[in-house]
Amino acid sequence: MRALAWLGWLAACAVVVMLPGEVGGEEGVPSGAETFEFQAEVNRLMDIIINSLYKNKEIFLREVISNGSDALDKIRFLSVSDKEALAAKKELEIRIKFDKDARTLTIADTGVGMTKADLVANLGTVAKSGTTNFVEALSNADTSGDLSLIGQFGVGFYSVYLVADKVRVRSKHNDDDQHVWESSADSSFSVWKDEGEALGRGTEITLFLKDDAGEFLDQDRLEELVLRYSEFITFPIYLHKSKTETVTVEDEDDEEDLDDEDEEEEEDEEELDDEEDEEEEDDEPRTESVTSWDWVQVNSQQAIWARDTKEVSDDEYKAFYKSLSKDTEDPTTWIHFRAEGEVEFKSILYVPGAVPFDMYDSYHTKSAQLRLYVRKVLITDEFEDLVPRYLNFLRGVVDSDDLPLNVSRETLQQHKVLKVMGKKLVRKALEMLRKLATAKSGGGDDDEEEDEDDESESDDDGGKDPYVEFWEKFGKNIKLGIIEDSANRSKLTKLLRFKSNKSGEGYTSLESYVENMKDWQKAIYFIAGESVEAVEDSPFLEKLKAKDLEVLYLVDPIDEYAIQHVTEFDGKKLQSVTKEGLKFGDEDEDRDKRLDKAYKDTFKPLTDYLKTLYGGAVSKVAVSKRVTTTPCIVVTSQYGNSANMERIMRSQAFADQQKAQYMASQKTLEINPRHKIIA
C-alpha cells in the first residue's frame, strides 16, 4: 500500500508540474530559483515495478515471449536489407525449457540479440524500451516495413522477478561477442563476456525460480500459459516436453537358451500341454517405463483474423471457432472485418451453434467471451464493457494496435477509443444478424462503411432457416437489447420475430407484417398471453379474424416489457387488442357515431345496472365493437398494464401484492349488443 501511495504522490507531482500557465508569470518560478531533478531509490523503484504493476505472477511468461517475438521481428526486418543477418542461424523461433532439479526455467529466442551496450542500456535502465527505440530509429530514417512489435513501456522484462530470485541473460548480436547479464533485482547488475556454449544469435533468459514458483516447472502448466497468452504469436514456440512410454524388455537368458529349448521341444510336448496355463502366465513379457524428451511446437493455431477474408476458407473459420470456444458444434454464423478510422482493429465475431447451459443464470454479470489482443498477444478475455450485456452470447477475437493499456498490460484504461471500438463491434454484430435474417429471402444489408472490409458467412445447409434457429436459441437476447439499447433499437426491432394467427409453424417479422397489411389498416395488432394455445382462441380476436387481419402473439414473459419500448414501426403504431380504444381503419365514422348513440341509449339501463352490480371492479360499462360471438368481455385501459402483464407481475418471487393493487389498471366491461344473451 505504501508503494501505491508513493506512486499516487508522484502522479500528483506530475500534475502540478504539467499544469499550463504556471511558469514564467508573476506567480511562477522566480528568476533566482534552482532547478533539481527527481531522484529515485533503485531498490524501492524495482520493488514497486515488480510487486505493484502486476496482479498475476503468470504474466511474466507472456512478457518474456513478447520480448522474444519483438527480437525475432527485428531480425526478420533487418534481413530484408542485409542478406547476412540470418547467416548465423536461419531458424526464427522461441524455445522454452525447464530443469526441476536446478529449479530453472529457460526461454530462448533466435532474434536480433543484444550487444554489451544494449544489455547495459536496455536491461540496466528501468522503463527504457528497446522496441520503442527501434521503431523510432526506423521512423527517423523514413524506413517503412510490415512490423508488428509488441513492447512499448520498457518494464515487461522485470516481471520475471515475480517468480525468480535471480535472472541470467545470455545474448549474442551479429555485431558483437556473446555476453552475459545477471542481476537479483537489487541495485546492481553484472555483465561479462560469455565463454560458454555459443548461441549463434539471439537471447537466452534463465530464471532461477523462487520457492513458491514451482508450478512453472510443470510442462502442462507452461503449455497452458503459452496457449492462453501467446498462442497466436507469429513465430513457432517450442516446449521441451517429456513423454513416458511403456516398452517391452527382452530377457537375455531366454535368448542364450533358445537352442537347447528347441532340442527338448519334442520330448516335453506332452508335459507342455498339461501345464499350458501356467506357462502362459510365466511367458508374459517384462515391461518398463521409459521417459523421452522432445521439442514440441505449442502454438500451431494461426491468427486467421490477421489474414484477408478472401484467403480464409469456411473450414478454417469453423476450426478456429472450435479452438477458441472449445465448442464441439459449428457456429451459426460469423463476420470477419477490419475497422479503420479513429481506431483501427481486426476482429472475428461468431454466433454459437448451441446455447450455453448457463446463458441466463447470471445475465447481469455474464459478459461476452471476446478475447482482446494487442498485436496477437492476449490482454484479457474478461472485459465487460466492450459490448452490451444482451450480446453476451457472442464469441470471437479483437486485435488492435491502438488499445490504451495500463503498464502491466493486464487491463485496459477507460478511454474514448474503447467506446468507439464498442460501437463498431455492436454495429457489425447487428449487421451480421441482419444478413442472417435476410439470407433466405435474398435480401441484404447495405449498412456498411467504405473504410471497413468485412465478410459475413452463415452455416446454412439448405434446411431450416438459420435465422429461425438463431431466434429460438437467442431471441430473448434481442428482446433484452430492445429494452437496454436505445441507440440501436431501430436495428434490433427489425430482428424481432413473433408467432401470429397467419404464421403457421413459422414466425413473422414486423417488416413482413407491414408488407402484408390491408390498405386501410393503420396499426400493427398484437395480443399478449401465456401461450399460443391460450391466445389463438381468445375472444379478443373475433373481429380481427372476421376482417382477416394478422395479430402477433406475444407469449414470452419478456415480450410485453420489450414491446413497451417499440411504440411504432415503419410509421405504424403497435396496438394491443386487449385494451380499450381499438380501431381498425375501415370504419365509417358517421355511421359508427349514429350506431353508438343508438346502442348507448338502448342499453343504458343495462349498463347502469351492471356498473352498480360490479361497483369498483370495473371503471365503466360500454358497448363493444370488437366481439362477434362472445356476450361480454373485460378490457384494460389504454395506458395501463394488460391483464397478462398483471399476471406476470403477480407471479414474481418478490411480488408485493399491495403494491400490485395500486399498479393494477382500470377495467372496462364491454357488452355485445348483437348477442342473444344481451339483446
C-alpha positions in Angstrom: 0.0 0.0 0.0 2.9 2.4 0.7 4.2 1.7 -2.7 0.9 2.6 -4.3 0.7 5.7 -2.1 4.2 6.7 -3.2 3.1 6.3 -6.9 0.0 8.4 -6.2 2.1 11.2 -4.7 4.4 11.1 -7.7 1.5 11.3 -10.1 0.1 14.3 -8.2 3.5 16.0 -8.5 3.4 15.3 -12.2 0.0 17.0 -12.5 1.4 20.1 -10.7 4.4 20.3 -12.9 2.4 20.0 -16.1 -0.3 22.5 -15.3 -0.2 25.1 -18.1 0.3 28.8 -17.4 2.2 28.3 -14.2 5.8 29.1 -15.4 7.2 32.4 -16.4 4.4 34.5 -14.9 4.4 36.8 -11.9 3.2 33.9 -9.8 5.6 31.4 -11.5 9.1 30.3 -10.7 11.3 33.3 -9.6 14.4 34.0 -11.8 16.7 33.0 -9.0 15.2 29.6 -8.3 17.3 26.5 -8.5 16.1 23.5 -10.6 16.6 19.9 -9.5 15.9 16.6 -11.0 13.8 13.9 -9.2 15.9 11.1 -7.7 14.8 7.5 -7.2 15.9 4.9 -4.8 16.6 2.0 -7.2 15.8 -0.8 -4.8 12.5 0.8 -3.9 11.6 1.6 -7.5 12.3 -2.0 -8.6 10.2 -3.3 -5.7 7.3 -1.1 -6.9 7.6 -2.2 -10.5 7.8 -5.9 -9.6 5.2 -6.0 -6.9 2.7 -3.3 -7.7 2.2 -3.4 -11.5 1.0 -6.9 -11.9 -1.9 -8.9 -10.5 -0.9 -12.3 -11.7 2.5 -13.9 -11.5 1.9 -15.9 -14.6 2.1 -12.7 -16.7 5.9 -13.0 -16.7 5.8 -15.7 -19.4 3.7 -13.6 -21.7 6.1 -10.6 -21.3 9.2 -12.7 -22.0 7.7 -14.4 -25.0 6.5 -11.0 -26.3 10.1 -9.6 -26.0 11.4 -12.7 -27.9 8.8 -12.1 -30.6 9.9 -8.5 -31.0 13.5 -9.6 -31.3 12.6 -12.1 -34.0 10.6 -9.4 -35.8 13.5 -7.1 -35.7 16.0 -9.6 -37.2 13.5 -10.6 -39.9 13.0 -6.9 -40.8 16.8 -6.3 -40.9 17.3 -9.4 -43.1 15.3 -7.8 -45.9 18.1 -5.3 -46.5 21.0 -7.4 -45.0 21.2 -10.9 -46.5 23.8 -11.9 -44.0 21.7 -11.0 -40.9 20.4 -14.6 -40.7 23.7 -16.3 -41.6 24.5 -17.4 -38.0 21.1 -19.1 -37.6 18.3 -19.4 -40.2 15.5 -20.6 -37.8 13.3 -17.9 -36.3 11.8 -19.5 -33.1 11.3 -19.4 -29.4 12.2 -22.4 -27.2 11.2 -23.0 -23.5 13.0 -25.5 -21.3 12.8 -26.2 -17.6 15.0 -28.1 -15.1 13.2 -29.3 -12.0 16.5 -30.3 -10.2 18.1 -26.9 -10.7 14.8 -25.1 -10.4 15.4 -23.1 -13.5 13.2 -22.0 -16.5 14.9 -21.0 -19.7 13.3 -19.1 -22.6 15.5 -18.6 -25.7 14.9 -16.9 -29.0 16.9 -16.6 -32.2 16.1 -12.9 -32.6 18.3 -9.9 -33.1 20.2 -10.4 -29.8 21.8 -7.6 -27.8 25.3 -6.2 -27.7 27.1 -5.4 -24.4 25.9 -1.8 -24.8 22.4 -3.0 -25.4 22.4 -5.2 -22.3 23.6 -2.3 -20.1 21.2 0.3 -21.7 18.0 -1.8 -22.1 18.2 -4.1 -19.1 20.0 -1.7 -16.9 17.7 1.2 -17.4 14.2 0.9 -16.0 11.4 1.9 -18.4 13.7 2.0 -21.4 12.1 0.1 -24.3 14.5 -1.3 -26.9 11.5 -1.9 -29.1 10.3 1.7 -28.9 13.9 2.9 -29.7 14.0 0.6 -32.7 10.7 1.9 -34.1 11.8 5.5 -33.5 15.0 4.8 -35.4 13.1 3.5 -38.3 10.8 6.5 -38.3 13.7 8.9 -38.2 15.3 7.1 -41.1 12.0 7.2 -43.1 12.0 3.5 -43.4 8.7 1.6 -43.6 8.1 -2.1 -43.1 5.5 -4.6 -42.0 6.4 -4.6 -38.3 4.1 -5.8 -35.5 6.2 -5.1 -32.5 4.7 -5.5 -29.0 6.9 -3.8 -26.5 6.3 -0.1 -25.6 6.8 0.5 -21.8 10.2 -1.0 -21.1 9.2 -2.7 -17.8 7.9 -6.1 -19.1 11.2 -7.8 -18.6 11.2 -7.0 -14.9 8.1 -9.1 -14.4 10.4 -12.1 -14.3 11.3 -11.2 -10.7 7.7 -12.0 -9.8 8.8 -15.7 -9.9 12.6 -15.5 -9.9 15.2 -14.6 -7.3 17.9 -14.2 -9.9 17.9 -13.8 -13.7 20.7 -14.5 -16.1 20.6 -13.3 -19.7 23.0 -14.6 -22.4 22.8 -12.7 -25.7 24.6 -12.7 -29.0 24.3 -9.9 -31.5 25.8 -10.1 -35.0 27.9 -7.0 -34.3 29.4 -8.1 -31.0 30.7 -11.0 -28.9 28.4 -13.1 -26.7 27.8 -11.5 -23.3 26.0 -12.4 -20.0 23.9 -10.0 -17.9 22.9 -11.1 -14.4 21.0 -9.5 -11.6 19.0 -10.3 -8.5 16.7 -7.3 -8.8 18.8 -5.3 -6.3 20.6 -2.0 -7.1 23.2 -3.6 -9.3 23.8 -6.0 -12.2 26.8 -7.6 -13.7 27.9 -8.0 -17.4 30.7 -10.1 -18.7 31.9 -11.8 -21.8 30.4 -15.3 -22.2 32.8 -18.1 -22.6 30.1 -20.8 -22.5 28.1 -22.5 -25.2 27.7 -20.4 -28.3 24.2 -19.2 -29.1 24.9 -18.3 -32.7 22.5 -15.4 -32.5 19.7 -14.4 -30.1 18.9 -14.2 -26.4 18.6 -16.9 -23.7 16.9 -15.9 -20.4 17.4 -18.3 -17.4 15.2 -17.7 -14.4 16.3 -19.1 -11.0 12.8 -19.7 -9.6 11.6 -18.8 -6.1 10.4 -21.5 -3.7 6.7 -20.6 -4.3 7.1 -20.7 -8.1 7.3 -24.4 -8.5 4.2 -24.5 -10.7 6.3 -23.1 -13.6 8.4 -26.2 -13.6 5.4 -28.2 -14.8 5.2 -28.7 -18.6 1.4 -28.8 -18.6 1.2 -25.5 -16.8 3.7 -23.9 -19.1 1.8 -25.2 -22.2 -1.5 -23.8 -20.8 0.1 -20.3 -20.3 1.6 -20.3 -23.8 -1.7 -21.2 -25.3 -3.6 -18.7 -23.2 -1.4 -15.6 -23.8 0.8 -16.3 -26.8 -1.0 -18.9 -28.9 -1.1 -16.6 -31.9 2.5 -15.3 -31.9 3.8 -15.3 -35.5 6.8 -17.4 -34.7 6.8 -21.0 -33.5 7.1 -21.6 -29.8 8.7 -24.9 -28.8 8.4 -26.5 -25.3 10.8 -29.2 -24.2 8.3 -31.9 -23.1 8.8 -35.3 -21.6 6.8 -38.4 -22.6 6.6 -41.6 -20.7 6.1 -44.9 -22.6 5.8 -48.5 -21.6 8.2 -50.7 -23.6 8.9 -54.5 -23.7 12.2 -55.6 -22.3 13.8 -58.7 -23.8 15.2 -61.4 -21.5 18.9 -62.1 -22.3 18.9 -65.6 -20.5 16.0 -66.7 -22.7 17.9 -65.8 -25.9 21.0 -67.9 -24.8 18.9 -71.0 -24.0 16.9 -70.8 -27.2 18.8 -73.6 -29.0 18.5 -76.0 -26.0 14.8 -75.5 -25.8 14.3 -76.4 -29.5 16.1 -79.8 -29.0 13.9 -80.7 -26.0 10.7 -79.5 -27.6 9.5 -82.9 -28.8 10.3 -84.7 -25.6 8.4 -82.1 -23.4 5.5 -81.7 -25.7 3.1 -83.7 -23.6 4.2 -82.0 -20.4 3.8 -78.6 -22.0 0.2 -79.4 -23.0 -0.6 -80.3 -19.4 0.9 -77.1 -18.0 -0.2 -74.8 -20.8 -2.0 -72.3 -18.5 1.0 -72.0 -16.1 3.5 -71.4 -18.9 1.3 -68.6 -20.5 1.5 -66.7 -17.2 5.2 -67.3 -16.9 5.9 -66.2 -20.5 4.3 -62.7 -20.1 6.9 -60.2 -21.4 8.6 -57.9 -19.0 7.9 -54.1 -19.4 9.4 -50.9 -18.1 8.6 -47.2 -18.3 10.9 -45.1 -20.4 10.9 -41.3 -20.4 11.9 -39.4 -23.5 12.3 -35.7 -24.1 11.5 -33.9 -27.3 10.8 -30.4 -28.6 7.0 -29.9 -29.3 5.5 -26.9 -31.0 2.8 -25.4 -28.8 1.3 -22.6 -30.9 0.1 -24.4 -34.1 -3.1 -22.3 -34.4 -2.8 -19.3 -36.8 -4.2 -15.9 -36.2 -6.7 -16.0 -39.1 -8.2 -12.6 -38.2 -4.9 -11.0 -39.5 -5.4 -12.5 -42.9 -7.6 -11.2 -45.7 -11.1 -12.5 -45.6 -10.8 -13.9 -49.1 -7.8 -16.1 -48.1 -9.7 -17.9 -45.2 -11.9 -20.8 -46.0 -15.1 -21.7 -44.2 -13.5 -24.8 -42.7 -10.7 -22.6 -41.3 -13.3 -20.3 -39.7 -15.1 -23.2 -38.1 -11.9 -24.9 -36.9 -10.8 -21.5 -35.4 -14.1 -21.1 -33.6 -13.9 -24.6 -32.1 -10.3 -23.9 -30.9 -11.4 -20.6 -29.5 -14.6 -21.5 -27.7 -13.9 -25.2 -27.0 -17.3 -25.9 -28.5 -18.0 -29.1 -30.4 -20.7 -27.7 -32.7 -20.1 -25.4 -35.7 -21.0 -21.7 -35.3 -24.3 -20.5 -36.7 -22.7 -17.5 -38.5 -19.7 -15.3 -38.3 -18.3 -11.9 -39.5 -14.7 -11.1 -40.2 -13.9 -7.4 -40.6 -11.2 -4.7 -40.4 -12.2 -1.4 -38.9 -10.4 1.8 -39.8 -10.7 5.4 -38.8 -10.5 6.8 -35.3 -9.5 3.4 -34.1 -8.1 0.5 -36.1 -8.6 -3.1 -35.3 -9.3 -6.5 -36.8 -12.0 -8.8 -35.5 -13.9 -12.1 -36.0 -17.3 -12.4 -34.3 -19.2 -15.7 -34.0 -22.7 -16.7 -33.1 -22.5 -20.1 -31.3 -24.4 -23.1 -32.7 -25.6 -24.1 -29.2 -26.9 -22.2 -26.3 -24.6 -22.2 -23.2 -26.3 -24.1 -20.3 -26.0 -21.0 -18.0 -27.0 -18.4 -20.6 -29.5 -16.6 -18.4 -28.5 -17.8 -14.9 -26.3 -14.7 -14.3 -27.3 -12.4 -17.1 -26.2 -9.1 -15.3 -22.7 -10.4 -14.6 -22.1 -12.5 -17.7 -20.1 -10.8 -20.4 -19.4 -11.8 -24.0 -16.4 -14.1 -24.4 -14.4 -11.8 -26.6 -10.7 -12.1 -26.4 -8.8 -8.9 -26.7 -5.3 -9.0 -28.2 -2.7 -6.4 -28.8 -0.5 -7.5 -31.7 -1.6 -11.1 -31.3 -0.8 -11.1 -27.5 -3.8 -11.8 -25.2 -4.6 -8.9 -22.9 -7.8 -10.1 -21.4 -10.8 -12.3 -22.0 -12.9 -10.9 -19.2 -13.5 -7.3 -20.4 -17.1 -6.4 -19.6 -17.7 -3.0 -21.2 -16.8 -3.7 -24.8 -20.2 -4.9 -25.9 -23.6 -4.6 -24.1 -24.9 -7.4 -22.0 -27.5 -8.5 -24.4 -24.8 -9.6 -26.8 -23.1 -11.8 -24.2 -23.7 -14.9 -26.5 -21.0 -13.6 -28.9 -17.6 -15.4 -29.2 -14.6 -14.0 -31.0 -11.4 -12.0 -31.0 -10.5 -8.4 -31.3 -6.9 -7.4 -32.1 -5.8 -3.8 -32.2 -2.6 -1.8 -32.0 -4.4 1.2 -30.5 -5.7 -0.1 -27.2 -4.9 2.1 -24.3 -3.2 -0.3 -21.9 -2.0 0.1 -18.4 1.7 -0.5 -17.9 1.1 -4.1 -16.7 -0.9 -4.7 -19.9 -3.3 -6.8 -17.9 -6.1 -4.2 -18.0 -7.4 -1.5 -20.4 -7.7 2.1 -19.4 -11.1 3.8 -19.7 -10.8 5.7 -22.9 -13.0 7.1 -25.6 -11.2 4.7 -28.0 -12.9 1.9 -26.2 -16.3 3.5 -26.7 -15.7 3.9 -30.4 -14.5 0.3 -30.7 -17.5 -0.9 -28.7 -19.9 0.9 -31.1 -18.3 -0.6 -34.1 -18.4 -4.1 -32.7 -22.1 -3.7 -31.9 -22.9 -2.4 -35.3 -21.0 -5.2 -37.0 -22.7 -7.8 -34.8 -26.1 -6.5 -35.6 -25.2 -6.3 -39.3 -24.1 -10.0 -39.1 -27.5 -10.9 -37.6 -29.3 -8.7 -40.2 -27.6 -10.6 -43.0 -28.5 -13.9 -41.4 -32.1 -12.8 -41.1 -32.4 -11.8 -44.8 -30.4 -14.7 -46.2 -33.4 -16.9 -47.1 -35.2 -14.0 -48.7 -32.2 -13.0 -50.8 -32.1 -9.6 -49.1 -29.1 -7.9 -47.7 -27.9 -5.1 -45.5 -26.5 -2.0 -47.1 -25.4 -0.5 -43.8 -21.7 -0.7 -44.5 -18.9 1.9 -44.3 -16.3 2.4 -47.0 -13.5 2.3 -44.5 -14.2 -1.2 -43.4 -13.6 -4.6 -45.1 -15.7 -7.4 -43.9 -17.1 -10.8 -44.8 -20.1 -12.4 -43.2 -21.0 -16.1 -43.6 -23.6 -18.5 -42.2 -23.5 -22.2 -41.8 -26.6 -22.9 -43.9 -27.2 -26.4 -45.0 -30.3 -25.6 -47.1 -32.7 -26.9 -44.4 -34.3 -24.9 -41.7 -34.0 -21.2 -41.9 -30.7 -20.4 -40.0 -32.2 -17.2 -38.5 -35.2 -19.1 -37.1 -32.7 -21.5 -35.4 -30.8 -18.5 -34.0 -34.1 -16.8 -32.8 -35.2 -19.9 -31.0 -31.9 -20.0 -29.2 -31.0 -16.4 -28.6 -34.2 -14.4 -29.3 -34.5 -13.4 -25.7 -31.2 -11.5 -26.0 -32.6 -9.4 -28.9 -35.7 -8.5 -26.8 -33.4 -7.6 -23.9 -31.5 -5.4 -26.3 -34.8 -3.6 -27.3 -35.1 -2.7 -23.6 -31.5 -1.7 -22.9 -30.0 -0.3 -26.1 -32.0 2.7 -27.2 -29.3 3.8 -29.7 -29.7 0.5 -31.7 -33.4 -0.1 -31.0 -34.5 0.5 -34.7 -32.0 -2.1 -35.9 -32.9 -4.6 -33.2 -36.6 -4.1 -34.0 -36.0 -5.5 -37.5 -34.6 -8.7 -35.9 -37.7 -9.4 -33.9 -39.8 -12.5 -34.7 -43.3 -13.5 -33.5 -45.8 -16.2 -33.9 -49.1 -14.9 -35.4 -52.5 -16.2 -36.4 -51.2 -16.3 -40.0 -47.6 -17.6 -39.4 -48.5 -21.3 -39.1 -45.5 -23.2 -37.7 -43.1 -20.4 -38.5 -42.5 -16.8 -37.4 -43.3 -13.4 -38.9 -41.2 -10.2 -38.6 -42.5 -6.7 -38.3 -41.3 -5.9 -41.8 -43.3 -8.9 -43.2 -46.3 -7.9 -41.2 -46.3 -4.3 -42.6 -45.8 -5.7 -46.2 -49.0 -7.9 -45.8 -51.2 -5.2 -44.1 -54.5 -4.2 -45.6 -54.6 -1.0 -47.5 -56.9 0.6 -44.9 -55.1 -0.9 -41.9 -53.4 1.8 -39.7 -51.9 -0.3 -36.8 -49.9 -3.4 -36.0 -52.1 -5.6 -33.7 -50.8 -7.9 -31.0 -52.1 -9.9 -28.1 -50.1 -11.0 -25.1 -50.8 -14.2 -23.3 -49.4 -17.2 -21.5 -49.1 -19.5 -24.6 -50.0 -19.7 -28.3 -52.9 -22.0 -27.4 -54.3 -19.6 -24.9 -54.3 -16.6 -27.2 -55.3 -18.1 -30.5 -58.8 -18.9 -29.2 -59.2 -15.6 -27.4 -62.5 -13.7 -27.9 -60.4 -10.6 -28.4 -59.5 -11.9 -31.9 -63.1 -12.5 -33.1 -63.5 -9.2 -35.0 -59.9 -9.2 -36.3 -60.3 -12.7 -37.7 -63.5 -11.7 -39.3 -61.7 -8.9 -41.0 -58.8 -11.2 -42.0 -56.3 -9.2 -40.0 -53.0 -10.6 -38.7 -52.3 -10.5 -35.0 -48.9 -11.0 -33.4 -48.8 -13.4 -30.4 -46.6 -12.2 -27.5 -46.3 -15.3 -25.4 -42.8 -14.9 -23.9 -43.0 -13.2 -20.5 -40.4 -10.6 -21.7 -42.4 -9.7 -24.8 -44.6 -7.1 -23.2 -41.7 -5.5 -21.4 -39.9 -5.2 -24.7 -42.8 -4.1 -26.8 -43.4 -1.1 -24.5 -40.2 0.4 -25.9 -41.4 -0.1 -29.5 -44.3 2.3 -29.9 -44.3 2.2 -33.7 -42.6 0.5 -36.7 -42.3 1.9 -40.2 -44.9 4.6 -39.3 -47.4 2.1 -38.0 -48.4 2.2 -34.3 -48.5 -1.0 -32.3 -51.9 -1.7 -30.8 -52.9 -4.2 -28.1 -56.2 -5.8 -28.9 -56.9 -6.3 -25.2 -57.0 -2.6 -24.4 -59.7 0.0 -25.0 -59.7 2.4 -27.9 -59.3 -0.4 -30.5 -59.8 0.9 -34.1 -59.3 -1.0 -37.4 -59.1 1.8 -40.0 -62.0 0.8 -42.3 -64.8 2.3 -40.1 -67.5 4.7 -41.5 -67.2 7.3 -38.8 -70.7 8.9 -39.4 -72.4 5.5 -39.4 -70.5 4.4 -36.3 -71.4 7.5 -34.4 -75.1 7.0 -35.1 -74.9 3.3 -34.2 -73.0 4.0 -31.0 -75.6 6.6 -29.9 -78.4 4.2 -30.6 -76.8 1.3 -28.7 -75.9 3.6 -25.8 -79.5 4.8 -25.5 -80.9 1.3 -25.9 -78.7 -0.4 -23.4 -78.3 2.4 -20.9 -80.5 0.7 -18.2 -78.4 -2.5 -18.6 -75.0 -0.7 -18.5 -76.1 1.3 -15.4 -77.3 -1.8 -13.7 -74.0 -3.7 -14.4 -71.9 -0.8 -13.3 -73.8 -0.7 -10.0 -73.6 -4.5 -9.7 -69.8 -4.7 -10.2 -69.0 -1.4 -8.4 -65.3 -0.7 -8.2 -64.3 -3.9 -10.1 -64.9 -2.1 -13.3 -64.5 1.6 -14.1 -67.3 1.7 -16.7 -69.5 -0.5 -18.8 -69.7 0.1 -22.6 -70.9 -1.3 -25.8 -68.2 -3.4 -27.6 -67.1 -3.2 -31.2 -64.5 -6.0 -31.0 -66.6 -9.1 -30.3 -69.0 -11.0 -32.6 -69.9 -14.3 -30.8 -69.0 -13.6 -27.1 -71.6 -11.9 -24.9 -69.2 -9.7 -23.0 -65.5 -9.0 -22.4 -63.3 -7.1 -20.0 -60.6 -4.8 -21.4 -58.0 -2.7 -19.7 -57.3 1.0 -20.0 -55.2 2.1 -22.9 -52.3 3.3 -20.9 -52.3 0.7 -18.1 -50.9 -2.8 -17.7 -52.7 -5.5 -19.6 -54.2 -8.4 -17.8 -51.3 -10.6 -18.9 -48.7 -8.1 -17.5 -50.6 -8.1 -14.2 -50.4 -11.9 -14.2 -46.7 -11.8 -14.8 -46.1 -9.2 -12.0 -48.2 -11.2 -9.5 -46.1 -14.3 -10.2 -42.8 -12.7 -9.4 -40.9 -14.3 -6.5 -40.8 -11.0 -4.5 -44.1 -9.5 -5.7 -45.7 -7.1 -3.3 -49.4 -7.8 -3.5 -50.4 -4.4 -2.0 -48.2 -2.6 -4.5 -49.6 -4.7 -7.3 -53.1 -3.4 -6.4 -52.1 0.2 -6.8 -50.5 -0.6 -10.2 -53.5 -2.5 -11.5 -55.1 -0.8 -14.5 -58.7 0.2 -14.7 -61.1 -2.3 -16.3 -63.9 -1.7 -18.7 -66.7 -4.2 -19.2 -67.8 -4.3 -22.9 -71.1 -6.0 -23.9 -72.0 -7.4 -27.2 -75.3 -5.8 -28.3 -75.7 -8.4 -31.0 -75.5 -11.4 -28.7 -78.9 -13.1 -27.8 -78.0 -13.1 -24.1 -77.5 -9.3 -24.1 -80.2 -8.4 -26.7 
